[in-house]
């Protein structure tokens, strides 16, 4: 089995090498950057992985809010209804296609880690809401096993009229944003999407949730934060999900739960739910952000989407040896 896993990873590395990202892997401790988009050109429409991937939005035209792109940020001015932003990435940096099955879906192996993050700031700060710690700020990583990717703007929590995201699989985190840390106690609510539902990230009934956890955090105006989900495949029957909130390189709060297939963070997963929900999820190609309304914050600026794949430790030595061999070949 280990030989098979290493062979699969070696094949993936060769694919990445042909895409010209081996130097990036070396600079980042052999982490392969699959997406790192900071919207510096003031546009969300282009795809040139890993530095750019088209972003799609769900925005009401009549709720008093708006969406715009400026150099360095996606600006979500909140109205009375939700805002959705999503993007796709691929394992070999090819352009995400609109086919089914999807091209180049990232498939994790035992020992690998996938880090997915979004950086953001609140230009006007967060509301100090003493009566509620609503977890309206939501971020997840997903894969739809049965429908083409949704590569158009559509103001729908289900992905459009046919609700293609109804059976999408993945993990998500929900946090409250508040200027009072006492209203963010047990900051993270981490969930595994296990139940058929027409809303990808708007309905809690689609998820099996672990108990909440993590240190409280008060957020400030015009300060960049990074919310990250780290998926670590411990074994064929265990995947650890770590949610973290950082300010720069400083970790403000972090919390880890385990998916063992039949339980998530100790919460039992019932039978007869979404296909594959009683196993760990290993396929991913979509990042998704949702904010419920202006109750928590009047504006959310997303400044970066990032996905990085870190191989199993045993494969790092193989990559190093391959690099030495390539270096000798070039000198010869």
Secondary structure by P-SEA (a helix, b strand, c coil): caaaaaaaaaaaaaaaaaaccaaaaaaaccccccbbbccccccccccccccbbbbbbbbbccccccccccccccccccccbbbbbccccccccccccccccccccccccccbbbbbbbbbbccccccccccccccccccccccccccccccccccccccccccccccccccbbbbbbcccccccccccccccccccccccccccccccccccccbbbbbbccbbbbbbbbbbbccccbbbbbbbbbccccccbbbbbbbcccccccbbbbcccccccccccccccbbbbbbcccccccbbbbcbbbbbbbccaaaaaaaaaaaaaaaaaaac
